[in-house]
Amino acid sequence: MSDTKLKQLPPLRSDEEAERFVEEADLTEYDLSEFKPMKFRRLGNADQVTFALSPELVKKLSKKAKQDGISEGDVLRLLLEKHLQDV
């Protein structure tokens, strides 16, 4: 590729948007240098945990979920998986 500056990825708010983007876009035009491997899996038979959060923490959690285009539960699960990966 030439010395052209790479594009930033657009916000993708759903699986459908992401799939459409990947099908239609030339990914060589985009900056993928910050990508990190992630595992996503459906938790069909998962245990549930219930706990209380402060209103301030819930607000931050909701903001992060909206930024990432995922649910609050998925944000919490990803954070826990990352924090507990060495346990």
N, C-alpha and C positions, 0 to 999 in steps of 0.2 A: 504494500500500500504506500501511497505517497506521503509527504509530510503533512497532510491534511489532519487537522485536529479531529480526534474521535468524538462521536456523539455520545451524550449521556442517555441511558435507557429511560424511556418514558415510564411514568407510574403505571403499574399493571394491577388492577384492583380485583381481578378474578382469574380463575384458571382459564376461562374462556378467552379473556383478553390476552393472557400470556400465550396461550396456544396459537391464537390468531397472529399475534406479533411475531412469534418464532417462525410460523409458516410463511409470512409475507416479507419479513425484513431481511436485509443482508447484514448478518451479525458481524461481519468483518468491519463494518462502519462504526461499531459501537465499542466504547471503553468497557471491557469486561475484566479489568485488572483487579478490581476489588471483590470479585466473586470468590466465595468460599463454598466448599461442598456442604450440602445439607441433606439430611435424610427426612423424608416425609412419609408417613405411613398412617393408614387408617387404623384406629384403635377400636375394633369391633367389640372385643370382650374386655374392655379396660376397667380397672378399679377406679372409683371416684373418691376424691378427697374434698372436703368442704372446710373452708376457713374464712375468717373475716379480714377485710382490708380497710384501711383508713380511706375516707373520701378522696384525699389528695392522691393516694396511691392508685385508686381506681381511675381517677382522672388521667393520670400519667399512663396507666395501662391502656386505657381506651385510646389515647392519643397515639401511642406506639402501634397499637393494632391497626388503627386507621392508616397511619403512615405506611405500614408494611402490607396493607391490604389483606390482613388475616384476622381471625377472631381473637378476642382477649384470651380465651382458653388456650389457643395455639401459641400465643406469645408466652404465656406462663409455662406451658409444656416445654417450649424451646429453651427458655431461660433455665428451667430446672435440669433439662438434659445436658445443657452446656456446663452448668455449675457442678453437676454430679457425675460427669463423664469419667472421672478418675476413681470413683468410689467402687 
